[in-house]
Amino acid sequence: MISAIVMIKAEVGRIPEVAQEIAEIEGIREVYSVTGDVDLIAIARVNRHEEFADVIADRLNKVGGVLETTTHISFRAYSSSDLEAGFSLGLEH
């Protein structure tokens, strides 16, 4: 799976509705309401890079109330569960 983190600026009065609509898009795994420069952060996961065009450009960006998005495609994921899985397989650093 390929992951992308999508930073979303939304109309302030529609943030909960925008978040819910985005969460219902196939390929979107999670949506967070956050503080800072953006209003929402969505995690998208797809099998092929080309699928981001459908999920983000064709669907997420067209949700009413979305004002602006910035997408960051991940190269590699680091988490304690990934490290634990590696150790259980006998992999070394």
Biopython code that builds the backbone (N, CA, C, O; Angstrom):
import numpy as np
from Bio.PDB.StructureBuilder import StructureBuilder

atoms = [
    (1, "MET", "N", (0.833, -1.183, 0.000)),
    (1, "MET", "CA", (0.000, 0.000, 0.000)),
    (1, "MET", "C", (0.878, 1.246, 0.000)),
    (1, "MET", "O", (1.947, 1.274, 0.609)),
    (2, "ILE", "N", (0.408, 2.259, -0.687)),
    (2, "ILE", "CA", (1.086, 3.544, -0.724)),
    (2, "ILE", "C", (0.236, 4.523, 0.070)),
    (2, "ILE", "O", (-0.979, 4.586, -0.116)),
    (3, "SER", "N", (0.861, 5.277, 0.943)),
    (3, "SER", "CA", (0.131, 6.209, 1.799)),
    (3, "SER", "C", (0.416, 7.647, 1.408)),
    (3, "SER", "O", (1.500, 7.981, 0.928)),
    (4, "ALA", "N", (-0.583, 8.487, 1.626)),
    (4, "ALA", "CA", (-0.415, 9.927, 1.445)),
    (4, "ALA", "C", (-1.089, 10.619, 2.618)),
    (4, "ALA", "O", (-2.120, 10.172, 3.121)),
    (5, "ILE", "N", (-0.491, 11.706, 3.032)),
    (5, "ILE", "CA", (-1.057, 12.552, 4.081)),
    (5, "ILE", "C", (-1.560, 13.804, 3.373)),
    (5, "ILE", "O", (-0.793, 14.490, 2.698)),
    (6, "VAL", "N", (-2.848, 14.101, 3.527)),
    (6, "VAL", "CA", (-3.449, 15.232, 2.833)),
    (6, "VAL", "C", (-3.833, 16.284, 3.862)),
    (6, "VAL", "O", (-4.672, 16.041, 4.729)),
    (7, "MET", "N", (-3.211, 17.460, 3.758)),
    (7, "MET", "CA", (-3.521, 18.596, 4.613)),
    (7, "MET", "C", (-4.652, 19.370, 3.934)),
    (7, "MET", "O", (-4.568, 19.694, 2.749)),
    (8, "ILE", "N", (-5.714, 19.665, 4.698)),
    (8, "ILE", "CA", (-6.918, 20.245, 4.107)),
    (8, "ILE", "C", (-7.327, 21.511, 4.835)),
    (8, "ILE", "O", (-7.461, 21.524, 6.059)),
    (9, "LYS", "N", (-7.525, 22.579, 4.070)),
    (9, "LYS", "CA", (-8.146, 23.792, 4.601)),
    (9, "LYS", "C", (-9.608, 23.736, 4.175)),
    (9, "LYS", "O", (-9.919, 23.485, 3.011)),
    (10, "ALA", "N", (-10.499, 23.974, 5.132)),
    (10, "ALA", "CA", (-11.928, 23.855, 4.865)),
    (10, "ALA", "C", (-12.668, 25.086, 5.365)),
    (10, "ALA", "O", (-12.157, 25.842, 6.192)),
    (11, "GLU", "N", (-13.883, 25.276, 4.851)),
    (11, "GLU", "CA", (-14.746, 26.343, 5.362)),
    (11, "GLU", "C", (-14.997, 26.059, 6.840)),
    (11, "GLU", "O", (-15.427, 24.962, 7.197)),
    (12, "VAL", "N", (-14.733, 27.030, 7.690)),
    (12, "VAL", "CA", (-14.793, 26.834, 9.140)),
    (12, "VAL", "C", (-16.152, 26.304, 9.593)),
    (12, "VAL", "O", (-16.211, 25.412, 10.439)),
    (13, "GLY", "N", (-17.215, 26.826, 9.058)),
    (13, "GLY", "CA", (-18.546, 26.403, 9.484)),
    (13, "GLY", "C", (-18.952, 25.028, 9.007)),
    (13, "GLY", "O", (-19.993, 24.512, 9.415)),
    (14, "ARG", "N", (-18.133, 24.419, 8.136)),
    (14, "ARG", "CA", (-18.474, 23.097, 7.586)),
    (14, "ARG", "C", (-17.450, 22.017, 7.914)),
    (14, "ARG", "O", (-17.499, 20.933, 7.332)),
    (15, "ILE", "N", (-16.537, 22.283, 8.818)),
    (15, "ILE", "CA", (-15.468, 21.317, 9.086)),
    (15, "ILE", "C", (-16.004, 19.923, 9.436)),
    (15, "ILE", "O", (-15.524, 18.951, 8.853)),
    (16, "PRO", "N", (-16.960, 19.768, 10.344)),
    (16, "PRO", "CA", (-17.432, 18.410, 10.651)),
    (16, "PRO", "C", (-18.060, 17.712, 9.447)),
    (16, "PRO", "O", (-17.838, 16.520, 9.239)),
    (17, "GLU", "N", (-18.840, 18.443, 8.655)),
    (17, "GLU", "CA", (-19.480, 17.844, 7.489)),
    (17, "GLU", "C", (-18.452, 17.478, 6.414)),
    (17, "GLU", "O", (-18.545, 16.421, 5.790)),
    (18, "VAL", "N", (-17.481, 18.355, 6.210)),
    (18, "VAL", "CA", (-16.418, 18.091, 5.244)),
    (18, "VAL", "C", (-15.633, 16.854, 5.675)),
    (18, "VAL", "O", (-15.345, 15.985, 4.852)),
    (19, "ALA", "N", (-15.292, 16.772, 6.943)),
    (19, "ALA", "CA", (-14.544, 15.618, 7.463)),
    (19, "ALA", "C", (-15.318, 14.324, 7.245)),
    (19, "ALA", "O", (-14.743, 13.316, 6.836)),
    (20, "GLN", "N", (-16.606, 14.350, 7.513)),
    (20, "GLN", "CA", (-17.436, 13.150, 7.346)),
    (20, "GLN", "C", (-17.513, 12.732, 5.881)),
    (20, "GLN", "O", (-17.405, 11.545, 5.572)),
    (21, "GLU", "N", (-17.698, 13.686, 4.981)),
    (21, "GLU", "CA", (-17.758, 13.360, 3.556)),
    (21, "GLU", "C", (-16.429, 12.784, 3.068)),
    (21, "GLU", "O", (-16.408, 11.828, 2.292)),
    (22, "ILE", "N", (-15.334, 13.362, 3.520)),
    (22, "ILE", "CA", (-14.016, 12.861, 3.117)),
    (22, "ILE", "C", (-13.797, 11.456, 3.664)),
    (22, "ILE", "O", (-13.258, 10.596, 2.967)),
    (23, "ALA", "N", (-14.207, 11.219, 4.896)),
    (23, "ALA", "CA", (-14.025, 9.907, 5.524)),
    (23, "ALA", "C", (-14.767, 8.800, 4.765)),
    (23, "ALA", "O", (-14.390, 7.632, 4.853)),
    (24, "GLU", "N", (-15.805, 9.157, 4.032)),
    (24, "GLU", "CA", (-16.597, 8.171, 3.296)),
    (24, "GLU", "C", (-16.027, 7.848, 1.919)),
    (24, "GLU", "O", (-16.540, 6.960, 1.238)),
    (25, "ILE", "N", (-14.985, 8.544, 1.501)),
    (25, "ILE", "CA", (-14.367, 8.297, 0.202)),
    (25, "ILE", "C", (-13.542, 7.017, 0.269)),
    (25, "ILE", "O", (-12.733, 6.838, 1.179)),
    (26, "GLU", "N", (-13.751, 6.133, -0.697)),
    (26, "GLU", "CA", (-12.955, 4.911, -0.753)),
    (26, "GLU", "C", (-11.492, 5.279, -0.984)),
    (26, "GLU", "O", (-11.178, 6.052, -1.889)),
    (27, "GLY", "N", (-10.611, 4.731, -0.174)),
    (27, "GLY", "CA", (-9.187, 5.060, -0.245)),
    (27, "GLY", "C", (-8.746, 5.991, 0.869)),
    (27, "GLY", "O", (-7.550, 6.133, 1.123)),
    (28, "ILE", "N", (-9.701, 6.626, 1.535)),
    (28, "ILE", "CA", (-9.388, 7.454, 2.704)),
    (28, "ILE", "C", (-9.550, 6.572, 3.930)),
    (28, "ILE", "O", (-10.619, 6.006, 4.158)),
    (29, "ARG", "N", (-8.492, 6.456, 4.718)),
    (29, "ARG", "CA", (-8.527, 5.572, 5.888)),
    (29, "ARG", "C", (-8.898, 6.304, 7.168)),
    (29, "ARG", "O", (-9.595, 5.755, 8.022)),
    (30, "GLU", "N", (-8.433, 7.544, 7.305)),
    (30, "GLU", "CA", (-8.675, 8.303, 8.532)),
    (30, "GLU", "C", (-8.740, 9.780, 8.190)),
    (30, "GLU", "O", (-8.109, 10.244, 7.240)),
    (31, "VAL", "N", (-9.519, 10.514, 8.988)),
    (31, "VAL", "CA", (-9.572, 11.969, 8.871)),
    (31, "VAL", "C", (-9.496, 12.534, 10.279)),
    (31, "VAL", "O", (-10.232, 12.107, 11.168)),
    (32, "TYR", "N", (-8.602, 13.498, 10.478)),
    (32, "TYR", "CA", (-8.411, 14.110, 11.786)),
    (32, "TYR", "C", (-8.727, 15.596, 11.712)),
    (32, "TYR", "O", (-8.328, 16.269, 10.761)),
    (33, "SER", "N", (-9.428, 16.104, 12.691)),
    (33, "SER", "CA", (-9.593, 17.544, 12.880)),
    (33, "SER", "C", (-8.405, 17.977, 13.729)),
    (33, "SER", "O", (-8.139, 17.391, 14.779)),
    (34, "VAL", "N", (-7.689, 19.010, 13.271)),
    (34, "VAL", "CA", (-6.442, 19.379, 13.933)),
    (34, "VAL", "C", (-6.348, 20.886, 14.158)),
    (34, "VAL", "O", (-7.121, 21.666, 13.600)),
    (35, "THR", "N", (-5.388, 21.270, 14.983)),
    (35, "THR", "CA", (-5.068, 22.682, 15.161)),
    (35, "THR", "C", (-3.894, 23.023, 14.249)),
    (35, "THR", "O", (-3.201, 22.134, 13.757)),
    (36, "GLY", "N", (-3.682, 24.298, 14.032)),
    (36, "GLY", "CA", (-2.539, 24.714, 13.233)),
    (36, "GLY", "C", (-2.955, 25.373, 11.938)),
    (36, "GLY", "O", (-4.013, 25.997, 11.853)),
    (37, "ASP", "N", (-2.105, 25.228, 10.923)),
    (37, "ASP", "CA", (-2.312, 25.902, 9.643)),
    (37, "ASP", "C", (-3.409, 25.283, 8.784)),
    (37, "ASP", "O", (-3.898, 25.917, 7.849)),
    (38, "VAL", "N", (-3.796, 24.053, 9.095)),
    (38, "VAL", "CA", (-4.856, 23.380, 8.336)),
    (38, "VAL", "C", (-5.963, 22.963, 9.291)),
    (38, "VAL", "O", (-5.784, 22.961, 10.509)),
    (39, "ASP", "N", (-7.102, 22.613, 8.726)),
    (39, "ASP", "CA", (-8.260, 22.233, 9.541)),
    (39, "ASP", "C", (-8.398, 20.727, 9.707)),
    (39, "ASP", "O", (-8.830, 20.241, 10.752)),
    (40, "LEU", "N", (-8.026, 19.996, 8.660)),
    (40, "LEU", "CA", (-8.176, 18.541, 8.658)),
    (40, "LEU", "C", (-6.932, 17.903, 8.068)),
    (40, "LEU", "O", (-6.249, 18.497, 7.234)),
    (41, "ILE", "N", (-6.648, 16.687, 8.510)),
    (41, "ILE", "CA", (-5.608, 15.863, 7.895)),
    (41, "ILE", "C", (-6.245, 14.521, 7.580)),
    (41, "ILE", "O", (-6.837, 13.878, 8.447)),
    (42, "ALA", "N", (-6.112, 14.106, 6.317)),
    (42, "ALA", "CA", (-6.653, 12.815, 5.889)),
    (42, "ALA", "C", (-5.493, 11.897, 5.524)),
    (42, "ALA", "O", (-4.476, 12.336, 4.987)),
    (43, "ILE", "N", (-5.667, 10.621, 5.826)),
    (43, "ILE", "CA", (-4.692, 9.603, 5.447)),
    (43, "ILE", "C", (-5.317, 8.793, 4.324)),
    (43, "ILE", "O", (-6.361, 8.165, 4.500)),
    (44, "ALA", "N", (-4.664, 8.815, 3.167)),
    (44, "ALA", "CA", (-5.137, 8.047, 2.014)),
    (44, "ALA", "C", (-4.195, 6.873, 1.800)),
    (44, "ALA", "O", (-2.980, 7.009, 1.945)),
    (45, "ARG", "N", (-4.757, 5.721, 1.454)),
    (45, "ARG", "CA", (-3.940, 4.544, 1.148)),
    (45, "ARG", "C", (-4.499, 3.882, -0.102)),
    (45, "ARG", "O", (-5.687, 3.568, -0.185)),
    (46, "VAL", "N", (-3.613, 3.680, -1.072)),
    (46, "VAL", "CA", (-4.002, 3.061, -2.336)),
    (46, "VAL", "C", (-2.953, 2.035, -2.744)),
    (46, "VAL", "O", (-1.865, 1.984, -2.171)),
    (47, "ASN", "N", (-3.287, 1.227, -3.731)),
    (47, "ASN", "CA", (-2.352, 0.204, -4.203)),
    (47, "ASN", "C", (-1.350, 0.742, -5.220)),
    (47, "ASN", "O", (-0.213, 0.274, -5.284)),
    (48, "ARG", "N", (-1.772, 1.731, -6.020)),
    (48, "ARG", "CA", (-0.912, 2.282, -7.071)),
    (48, "ARG", "C", (-0.959, 3.803, -7.029)),
    (48, "ARG", "O", (-1.995, 4.385, -6.706)),
    (49, "HIS", "N", (0.151, 4.443, -7.353)),
    (49, "HIS", "CA", (0.216, 5.909, -7.341)),
    (49, "HIS", "C", (-0.898, 6.537, -8.165)),
    (49, "HIS", "O", (-1.454, 7.566, -7.781)),
    (50, "GLU", "N", (-1.227, 5.921, -9.297)),
    (50, "GLU", "CA", (-2.242, 6.478, -10.184)),
    (50, "GLU", "C", (-3.596, 6.623, -9.497)),
    (50, "GLU", "O", (-4.400, 7.469, -9.886)),
    (51, "GLU", "N", (-3.852, 5.810, -8.485)),
    (51, "GLU", "CA", (-5.136, 5.859, -7.783)),
    (51, "GLU", "C", (-5.299, 7.140, -6.955)),
    (51, "GLU", "O", (-6.423, 7.529, -6.636)),
    (52, "PHE", "N", (-4.188, 7.795, -6.607)),
    (52, "PHE", "CA", (-4.290, 9.055, -5.875)),
    (52, "PHE", "C", (-5.052, 10.100, -6.685)),
    (52, "PHE", "O", (-5.742, 10.942, -6.110)),
    (53, "ALA", "N", (-4.937, 10.057, -8.001)),
    (53, "ALA", "CA", (-5.654, 11.018, -8.844)),
    (53, "ALA", "C", (-7.157, 10.893, -8.627)),
    (53, "ALA", "O", (-7.854, 11.904, -8.534)),
    (54, "ASP", "N", (-7.656, 9.679, -8.546)),
    (54, "ASP", "CA", (-9.092, 9.470, -8.327)),
    (54, "ASP", "C", (-9.496, 9.865, -6.914)),
    (54, "ASP", "O", (-10.466, 10.598, -6.720)),
    (55, "VAL", "N", (-8.749, 9.376, -5.928)),
    (55, "VAL", "CA", (-9.118, 9.593, -4.529)),
    (55, "VAL", "C", (-8.983, 11.065, -4.138)),
    (55, "VAL", "O", (-9.889, 11.630, -3.525)),
    (56, "ILE", "N", (-7.868, 11.680, -4.486)),
    (56, "ILE", "CA", (-7.602, 13.043, -4.007)),
    (56, "ILE", "C", (-8.089, 14.101, -4.997)),
    (56, "ILE", "O", (-8.901, 14.956, -4.645)),
    (57, "ALA", "N", (-7.600, 14.044, -6.217)),
    (57, "ALA", "CA", (-7.945, 15.095, -7.181)),
    (57, "ALA", "C", (-9.406, 15.039, -7.609)),
    (57, "ALA", "O", (-10.080, 16.067, -7.659)),
    (58, "ASP", "N", (-9.891, 13.854, -7.912)),
    (58, "ASP", "CA", (-11.245, 13.741, -8.456)),
    (58, "ASP", "C", (-12.345, 13.679, -7.401)),
    (58, "ASP", "O", (-13.494, 14.007, -7.698)),
    (59, "ARG", "N", (-12.025, 13.271, -6.192)),
    (59, "ARG", "CA", (-13.085, 13.118, -5.188)),
    (59, "ARG", "C", (-12.899, 14.054, -3.992)),
    (59, "ARG", "O", (-13.768, 14.882, -3.718)),
    (60, "LEU", "N", (-11.772, 13.931, -3.275)),
    (60, "LEU", "CA", (-11.566, 14.735, -2.066)),
    (60, "LEU", "C", (-11.604, 16.229, -2.376)),
    (60, "LEU", "O", (-12.276, 16.988, -1.677)),
    (61, "ASN", "N", (-10.895, 16.655, -3.410)),
    (61, "ASN", "CA", (-10.842, 18.079, -3.749)),
    (61, "ASN", "C", (-12.195, 18.646, -4.178)),
    (61, "ASN", "O", (-12.376, 19.863, -4.188)),
    (62, "LYS", "N", (-13.133, 17.790, -4.529)),
    (62, "LYS", "CA", (-14.443, 18.244, -4.989)),
    (62, "LYS", "C", (-15.508, 18.224, -3.897)),
    (62, "LYS", "O", (-16.666, 18.546, -4.160)),
    (63, "VAL", "N", (-15.130, 17.851, -2.680)),
    (63, "VAL", "CA", (-16.071, 17.889, -1.559)),
    (63, "VAL", "C", (-16.389, 19.351, -1.268)),
    (63, "VAL", "O", (-15.483, 20.175, -1.142)),
    (64, "GLY", "N", (-17.673, 19.668, -1.162)),
    (64, "GLY", "CA", (-18.077, 21.033, -0.857)),
    (64, "GLY", "C", (-17.496, 21.494, 0.470)),
    (64, "GLY", "O", (-17.615, 20.798, 1.479)),
    (65, "GLY", "N", (-16.874, 22.655, 0.472)),
    (65, "GLY", "CA", (-16.269, 23.178, 1.690)),
    (65, "GLY", "C", (-14.768, 23.010, 1.748)),
    (65, "GLY", "O", (-14.118, 23.621, 2.597)),
    (66, "VAL", "N", (-14.188, 22.187, 0.857)),
    (66, "VAL", "CA", (-12.730, 22.061, 0.784)),
    (66, "VAL", "C", (-12.209, 23.282, 0.035)),
    (66, "VAL", "O", (-12.606, 23.536, -1.102)),
    (67, "LEU", "N", (-11.326, 24.029, 0.672)),
    (67, "LEU", "CA", (-10.782, 25.245, 0.077)),
    (67, "LEU", "C", (-9.422, 25.026, -0.567)),
    (67, "LEU", "O", (-9.108, 25.614, -1.602)),
    (68, "GLU", "N", (-8.611, 24.163, 0.066)),
    (68, "GLU", "CA", (-7.234, 23.968, -0.406)),
    (68, "GLU", "C", (-6.702, 22.663, 0.168)),
    (68, "GLU", "O", (-7.033, 22.291, 1.294)),
    (69, "THR", "N", (-5.875, 21.971, -0.608)),
    (69, "THR", "CA", (-5.228, 20.757, -0.100)),
    (69, "THR", "C", (-3.747, 20.773, -0.461)),
    (69, "THR", "O", (-3.336, 21.377, -1.452)),
    (70, "THR", "N", (-2.967, 20.104, 0.356)),
    (70, "THR", "CA", (-1.565, 19.840, 0.083)),
    (70, "THR", "C", (-1.343, 18.366, 0.385)),
    (70, "THR", "O", (-1.680, 17.894, 1.471)),
    (71, "THR", "N", (-0.781, 17.641, -0.566)),
    (71, "THR", "CA", (-0.622, 16.197, -0.414)),
    (71, "THR", "C", (0.852, 15.841, -0.280)),
    (71, "THR", "O", (1.697, 16.326, -1.032)),
    (72, "HIS", "N", (1.141, 14.984, 0.693)),
    (72, "HIS", "CA", (2.493, 14.474, 0.935)),
    (72, "HIS", "C", (2.444, 12.956, 0.788)),
    (72, "HIS", "O", (1.797, 12.275, 1.585)),
    (73, "ILE", "N", (3.123, 12.424, -0.225)),
    (73, "ILE", "CA", (3.159, 10.977, -0.436)),
    (73, "ILE", "C", (4.320, 10.413, 0.370)),
    (73, "ILE", "O", (5.438, 10.924, 0.312)),
    (74, "SER", "N", (4.043, 9.356, 1.119)),
    (74, "SER", "CA", (5.074, 8.802, 1.998)),
    (74, "SER", "C", (6.013, 7.869, 1.235)),
    (74, "SER", "O", (5.611, 7.174, 0.302)),
    (75, "PHE", "N", (7.276, 7.876, 1.662)),
    (75, "PHE", "CA", (8.269, 6.945, 1.130)),
    (75, "PHE", "C", (8.325, 5.680, 1.969)),
    (75, "PHE", "O", (8.407, 4.571, 1.440)),
    (76, "ARG", "N", (8.279, 5.860, 3.292)),
    (76, "ARG", "CA", (8.464, 4.753, 4.213)),
    (76, "ARG", "C", (7.732, 5.082, 5.503)),
    (76, "ARG", "O", (7.645, 6.246, 5.892)),
    (77, "ALA", "N", (7.206, 4.059, 6.168)),
    (77, "ALA", "CA", (6.522, 4.256, 7.446)),
    (77, "ALA", "C", (7.392, 3.726, 8.578)),
    (77, "ALA", "O", (8.004, 2.664, 8.465)),
    (78, "TYR", "N", (7.437, 4.472, 9.656)),
    (78, "TYR", "CA", (8.158, 4.054, 10.855)),
    (78, "TYR", "C", (7.173, 4.065, 12.005)),
    (78, "TYR", "O", (6.531, 5.081, 12.269)),
    (79, "SER", "N", (7.054, 2.961, 12.679)),
    (79, "SER", "CA", (6.202, 2.901, 13.865)),
    (79, "SER", "C", (6.697, 1.779, 14.756)),
    (79, "SER", "O", (7.422, 0.892, 14.308)),
    (80, "SER", "N", (6.304, 1.822, 16.011)),
    (80, "SER", "CA", (6.745, 0.777, 16.933)),
    (80, "SER", "C", (6.203, -0.578, 16.506)),
    (80, "SER", "O", (6.874, -1.591, 16.705)),
    (81, "SER", "N", (5.004, -0.628, 15.922)),
    (81, "SER", "CA", (4.464, -1.916, 15.486)),
    (81, "SER", "C", (5.282, -2.468, 14.322)),
    (81, "SER", "O", (5.470, -3.681, 14.235)),
    (82, "ASP", "N", (5.779, -1.600, 13.410)),
    (82, "ASP", "CA", (6.636, -2.062, 12.322)),
    (82, "ASP", "C", (7.927, -2.640, 12.874)),
    (82, "ASP", "O", (8.391, -3.684, 12.415)),
    (83, "LEU", "N", (8.509, -1.965, 13.856)),
    (83, "LEU", "CA", (9.753, -2.450, 14.447)),
    (83, "LEU", "C", (9.535, -3.780, 15.158)),
    (83, "LEU", "O", (10.357, -4.689, 15.046)),
    (84, "GLU", "N", (8.429, -3.896, 15.888)),
    (84, "GLU", "CA", (8.127, -5.147, 16.585)),
    (84, "GLU", "C", (7.918, -6.284, 15.599)),
    (84, "GLU", "O", (8.354, -7.406, 15.855)),
    (85, "ALA", "N", (7.261, -6.017, 14.481)),
    (85, "ALA", "CA", (7.045, -7.042, 13.461)),
    (85, "ALA", "C", (8.377, -7.497, 12.881)),
    (85, "ALA", "O", (8.580, -8.688, 12.645)),
    (86, "GLY", "N", (9.280, -6.556, 12.652)),
    (86, "GLY", "CA", (10.598, -6.909, 12.143)),
    (86, "GLY", "C", (11.361, -7.798, 13.091)),
    (86, "GLY", "O", (11.997, -8.765, 12.669)),
    (87, "PHE", "N", (11.303, -7.478, 14.379)),
    (87, "PHE", "CA", (12.001, -8.291, 15.368)),
    (87, "PHE", "C", (11.383, -9.686, 15.455)),
    (87, "PHE", "O", (12.106, -10.664, 15.646)),
    (88, "SER", "N", (10.067, -9.794, 15.321)),
    (88, "SER", "CA", (9.437, -11.103, 15.436)),
    (88, "SER", "C", (9.774, -11.976, 14.220)),
    (88, "SER", "O", (9.648, -13.198, 14.286)),
    (89, "LEU", "N", (10.202, -11.355, 13.110)),
    (89, "LEU", "CA", (10.599, -12.110, 11.932)),
    (89, "LEU", "C", (12.086, -12.444, 11.944)),
    (89, "LEU", "O", (12.583, -13.152, 11.068)),
    (90, "GLY", "N", (12.792, -11.922, 12.955)),
    (90, "GLY", "CA", (14.215, -12.183, 13.056)),
    (90, "GLY", "C", (15.056, -11.212, 12.242)),
    (90, "GLY", "O", (16.242, -11.462, 12.024)),
    (91, "LEU", "N", (14.469, -10.111, 11.788)),
    (91, "LEU", "CA", (15.219, -9.130, 11.012)),
    (91, "LEU", "C", (16.063, -8.284, 11.928)),
    (91, "LEU", "O", (15.680, -8.011, 13.065)),
    (92, "GLU", "N", (17.217, -7.866, 11.434)),
    (92, "GLU", "CA", (18.105, -7.017, 12.221)),
    (92, "GLU", "C", (18.192, -5.656, 11.585)),
    (92, "GLU", "O", (17.876, -5.505, 10.404)),
    (93, "HIS", "N", (18.613, -4.656, 12.338)),
    (93, "HIS", "CA", (18.771, -3.291, 11.817)),
    (93, "HIS", "C", (19.941, -3.227, 10.879)),
    (93, "HIS", "O", (20.238, -2.163, 10.335)),
]
sb = StructureBuilder()
sb.init_structure("model")
sb.init_model(0)
sb.init_chain("A")
sb.init_seg("    ")
for serial, (resi, resn, name, xyz) in enumerate(atoms, 1):
    if name == "N":
        sb.init_residue(resn, " ", resi, " ")
    sb.init_atom(name, np.array(xyz, "f"), 0.0, 1.0, " ", f" {name:<3s}", serial, name[0])
structure = sb.get_structure()
